[in-house]
Amino acid sequence: MSTHHESDKMASHTTIPTPSPLPSPPTAPHSLSERINKSTRSLHTQLNRLILTRLPLALPPYTTNPSTYASGLLHIAPIYSTFEDIWADLVSSPQLPTSLRNQDSHNICDPKAPLANAKDATLHHTSKICSRTHSLLTHLRLPGLLRTDRLLSDIHTLTRTPTHLLSLQLLTLSSSGPLSEFLLHTRTSVEANPHVLLAYAWVLYMALFSGGRYLRAALKEAGGQGEAFWSRDSSPTRPYSLDDSFIPPRSTSRSSPRTAHTSTSETNTAPTRAAPFPTRLPPPEPNAKPIPGLQFFNFPGDDDGEDLKALFKARIAEAEILLTDGEKDDIVVEAQHIFTYMLRLVDQLDAVMGTGEGVWST
């Protein structure tokens, strides 16, 4: 949920109404989702490696409470809230009467018209979008997939931070550094071309059903401590930016690898290698007992989100008939931007939490 810099060395040690049914999806050999996955595979692999390398540092024996994990959530929450808020604004905004077969309204959103330039200061989509794009975005927005409320609830549960202070922390964190640049890029890009929201939805939601299942299992296990670990009070989280004059040292609640307990069981949990995600992910956990503070990875209903995943994939496939080739290209490129910014965000977290190369040499 940042570039692949010195972490290589560390790794070596370690219910909106939907419109009428859309036409059948196209039968092209390479679907939009397949194109996204293929074009981002290398970046996705890099991000997976960095996440797997750092995940143990948020769990026993490297920490005694959830503060490290909570600090990570503080960096992830603005990403989801930004794109979900923009999405909500767009589907509730006035529509222009333009569609695949209607070239009125100055050709805005006309598939045959030139695509908007994200760097253009005059953005037609700021207040209105055409009915074609509006229909597409409305059809794809599944309330059960939305994550912002769950992220904020998890942070509040783990940190006991009052709502007004949490809002201030998130605002401060979002105002500088790589996260600020990511959010600015998101707003600018989506304002210019609202259809690129599909890239955010695909990348950020589908990740929860792939690597997210593995992360949830590891977090719930918590180095053998399970729910007892998550019920502990967190020490203060560290929502600092790279622009601060003071970058705090690594969390005082975390032991360095050389000073952590060295029993056999604990040594086996130490981050010695950034292994790939397992080929077999943990199965869904319908009706599993919820653990307070870990709701980000859970979904409503009796299928643990598998029904939502299938429905979303089907609607992405249906939506392809409403997208031009140029718009599909935009979405694929935007997905690459998302992974690139996520990699840079890992850099920001390393600087804030002290989880870069230096943590292994102390």
Order of alpha helices (4+ residues) and beta strands (2+ residues): alpha-alpha-alpha-alpha-beta-beta-alpha-alpha-alpha-alpha-alpha-alpha-alpha-alpha-alpha-alpha
